[in-house]
Amino acid sequence: MPKKPRKRITPKQRDPSWRMRHALGHKVEANPKAYTRKRKHPEEDNSEVMEDMKQ
């Protein structure tokens, strides 16, 4: 049996305004209201980093 021709996938077009935003130095800022996972042991993580810095 002959192979079926595959449909060509057209790449998604980039937003044309990205060049201007990039030229203006647009930075994506973290949204403080966005949901983030809470760390299980934040105090342990911080203490380990501080101990490593002291040595």
Residue pairs with C-beta under 8 A, 6 or more apart in sequence:
39 45
